[in-house]
């Protein structure tokens, strides 16, 4: 049966780990999450009606972007750190480096520096882990 559920549709199999679209995907997802986090870094957070942390006045859009980008970010970063293929790791490198530089351009407070350090650490860790997994797979 060649319906829309055929096996050659998109899935996370060996063929799709090597796709080059992982690079812009990593960049866009990390950019959205970084912009959302910067809303909390720059605007702070105020107590919400139910007691939680909500974005301060003027930063509501960034709070929603962070909320919507949380799961894609977790998926893309998790894939970039655990895959033995280069495109997911290079997406994390591109996103981490660009967003780290953007964060430093926005301010030099302690919060900005911590966020930039986390992004740069992701950018360095992803290819190192990918290289290590690749060597382990080739040795086995």
N, C-alpha and C positions, 0 to 999 in steps of 0.2 A: 504494500500500500504506500503510495507516494504522496501522502497528505502532508499537512504542515508539521506533522510530528515525525518526519523522517529523521534518520540518524545523521544526515549530513548538515543539519541545521547548526546554529551556533550553540556551542557548549564549551565548557572548560576542559578540553582534552589536550593531548600533546600538540595537536596542530595549532591551537589557539594561544598556547603559551608563547609561541615564537612570533606572534603578530606584532607589527610595528605600531599599531594603534595604542599599545600600552604606554608608549612614551607621552603622547599628548594627553592621554587619559590621566596619567599620574600627575602631570603638570596642572591640568584643570581642576582635578579633585583637590589636590593640596592647596591650590590657590584659593578655592572657595572656602575650605576649612580655615586657612590662615586668615583670610579677610574676616571671617566670622569671629575667630578668636581675638583678632585685633580690636573688634568692637567691644569686647569685654575688657581687654587690656587698657584701651584708651578711655572708654566711657565708664568703666567699672560696672558693678552690678548692684542693683538695689533689691530690696526685699519685695517679693511678689505678693499677690493677694492670698496665696495659699502658703506663704512662708518660704518659698524657694527663691533662687537667684534668677532675676530677669534682667534683660539689658536696660541700661539707663535710657532716659529720654533722648531721642535722636539716634539711637543705635539699635532700634527695633528690627530693622531690615537685616542687619548683620547677625543678630540673634537668630532670626529665622533661617538665614543661609547656613549658619553653623548647625542648627537643628537638622536641616535637610541634607547637609553634607556629611553628617557624622557616620552613617552606615557605609556610604560609598568610600569614604576615607578609610574606614577600618578595613574594608574589603581590599582596596587597592594597595594600601600599605602592607597589610598582611600578605598579600600575594607577592608584592615586591620583595619582602623580606624572606619568604619561604620558597620562592621558585628557583629552579636551577637554570632558567633561561635568562638571557640578557634584557630583552625588552621591558619586562615588568620592573626590573631593577633600575634600568636607565630612566624609566618614568619617575621613579622615586628620586633619583639623582637630579634630574631636571627640575622637578617640583620642589625638592628640598632646597636646592641651591637658589633658585629664583625667588622662592618665598622667603628664605632666610635673608637674602639681600633686600627684598622689599620691606621686611620687618625692621631691619636696621635703618632703612631710609625713613621709616615712619617715626622713629624715636630711639633714644638711648637709655631709657629707664631700665631698671632691673628686670621688669616683666618683659620688655622687648628683648633684652639680651638673653633671657632664659628661653623664650620662644624661638629666637634665632639659633641658639645653641642646639635645641632639640631638632630643629629642621636640618641643620648642618650635620648633626649626628646621624640622622636618617639617611642623608645623602652619602655619607661615607660608609655606613654600615651595610646598606642594601647591596652594592656591588661586591663588597668583601664576602658577605654571606653567599651570594650567588656564585662567585668564583670558587669558594670552598665547597659548596654543594656540587658544582660541576666537576671539580677534581675528584671528589669522592665517588661520583657516579661513574666517571671514566676509569677509576682504579678498580672498581668492583667488577 
